[in-house]
Amino acid sequence: AINPPRATILECWEILALLMNICSRGDESDYLSFEQIWADIAYVLPEFEGISFKSIPLSGLFLKK
């Protein structure tokens, strides 16, 4: 195996965006950034409201129910 050029490697959020766009069941979702994905997650799961991905410490974060 060889390392491909950097431009061909998808970032984790890009893979997640592809999966979410496929699973959108015809919705007009077209995620272009991780922030858009996170906003939709927070909309569906209130436990994520008010939390930004960048603010989560390496040790993790307990979610409130």
C-alpha positions in Angstrom: 0.0 0.0 0.0 1.1 3.6 -0.6 -0.1 6.8 0.8 -2.4 8.6 -1.7 -2.1 12.3 -2.4 -3.6 14.4 0.4 -6.3 15.8 -1.9 -7.8 12.3 -2.3 -8.2 11.6 1.4 -11.7 12.4 2.8 -11.9 14.0 6.2 -14.1 12.2 8.7 -16.8 14.9 8.5 -16.9 14.5 4.7 -17.5 10.7 5.1 -20.2 11.5 7.6 -21.8 14.1 5.3 -21.9 11.5 2.4 -23.6 9.0 4.7 -26.1 11.5 6.0 -26.9 12.8 2.5 -27.5 9.2 1.3 -29.8 8.5 4.4 -31.7 11.8 4.1 -34.5 9.9 2.3 -35.1 12.5 -0.3 -34.7 15.5 1.9 -32.9 18.4 0.3 -29.9 17.9 2.7 -26.5 18.7 1.2 -24.0 19.0 4.0 -21.0 21.1 3.1 -19.4 21.5 6.5 -19.2 19.7 9.8 -21.0 22.6 11.5 -24.1 21.9 9.3 -24.0 18.3 10.4 -23.6 19.2 14.1 -26.5 21.7 13.9 -28.8 19.0 12.5 -27.7 16.6 15.2 -28.4 19.2 17.9 -31.8 19.9 16.3 -32.8 16.2 16.5 -31.0 15.4 19.8 -31.6 18.2 22.3 -28.7 16.8 24.5 -26.3 18.3 21.9 -27.9 21.8 22.0 -25.5 24.5 23.1 -22.5 22.2 22.6 -20.0 22.8 19.9 -17.8 19.9 18.7 -14.7 22.0 19.2 -15.6 22.6 22.9 -15.6 18.9 23.7 -12.5 18.0 25.8 -10.3 15.1 24.8 -11.6 13.3 27.9 -15.2 13.5 26.5 -18.3 15.0 27.7 -21.3 13.7 29.6 -24.6 14.5 27.9 -27.6 15.6 29.9 -30.9 13.8 29.3 
